[in-house]
């Protein structure tokens, strides 16, 4: 009898297979003090979290959950790809996407983990209703294409010129917004999202609010109509920053 498995394709196109035995499976980046069940590496740019996501079989139903990863986990079902903001069922042919690399011209390259279960039927794709227009100015982030859009009055404008850390900042903050609207993150949270925990920093290097502000200012130059008076990525005095996120339609 064939086993349930993941077919793993690296950003470089290398393919391997990992069988699943029904117990909890951790997926992530190996570190000196920790090795997940399924290691995604090498990851020189550190886009993958140490325990990025998990797979678990519950009463015969496989579920995938993001583990509060910095750069988020995507689940593709047929033609629909969604950011995981809660545990979801995964079925034969579904694909987990985890950002593995970002090219010099900000093209995202993903780890593709295809779920193979010989005991279930492939799920047919379903259309997703488009979300309604958001009030005011907001930002929508396409997690698959790594493209940000400025949204206003029902119109979308693609944003160009974002640096890799700008993408990382927006990916993290939009991922913290469950269904759109304003999401606020404090300074320490965003510093960790961009540079990792202090023990991961290079020797004699530390990151401060000043480093974070440099990334925020560069990001505002790309996403704001008037960077000097930000309306999308706002400062929350003494706390951190607030991002206005375009509402997302319901998951299928």
C-alpha positions, 0 to 999 in steps of 0.5 A: 500500500502506498504511503501518504507523502510530500513531494518536495521541490526546492527553489532550484528545482531539486525534487525529493519525497518524504513519507508521512506516518500520521504523526505531527510533522514539523517543516522548517529551516534547520538550525544548530540547536534544532532540526525539523522533521522536514528540513528546507535548506540550504536557506542562506537568505533565512526566509524560512522559519525554524518551525515554519509550519506543521502537518498533522493527521486528525481522525484521518483528516490531514491538516496544515497550519502555519506556525506563526512564521515570519514570511507566512505559508501559502496553500494552493488548492486547484487555481486558488492560492491563499495565505494560511491564517488558520489550520486548513485541511490538505488533500491530494494534489494540494501544494504548500508554498514557502518562500525560499529565495528572493532574486536580485530583482525581487522575484520570489522563488518557492519551496513547493510541497505537494501533498500526495494521498493515494486514499483520497480524491483530488479536490476540484478547484472552486472560484472565489468571489472577488473582495469588495472595494475597501474604503480609503487607501490600503495595500493588497499583497499578492503572496505568490507573485510577491507584488504589492498593490495600492488600492483606492476607490476600487482601483489597484496600482501595482507598486514597483521599486520595493527592496527585498526587506520592504517585501519582507516587511509587507509580507509579515504585516499583511500576514498578521491581518486576518481579513484585511483592515488596519494591523499594528505591530510593535518595534520589537516584533518587526525587528525580529521579523526582518532580522531574526532573534538576537541570537541569530544576528552576526557577532557584534551586530545589533538592530534597533528602531533606527534600522527599522525606520530606515526600512520603513522610510524606503518602503513608504517611498514606494507604496505611499502617494505622498511619502512624507504624509503616510496613509498606508504605513503609518507610525504609531507613536511610541509603539511601532507601525500600522499597515492598512490592508485591503480586505481579502475574500473568504477562503473556499 
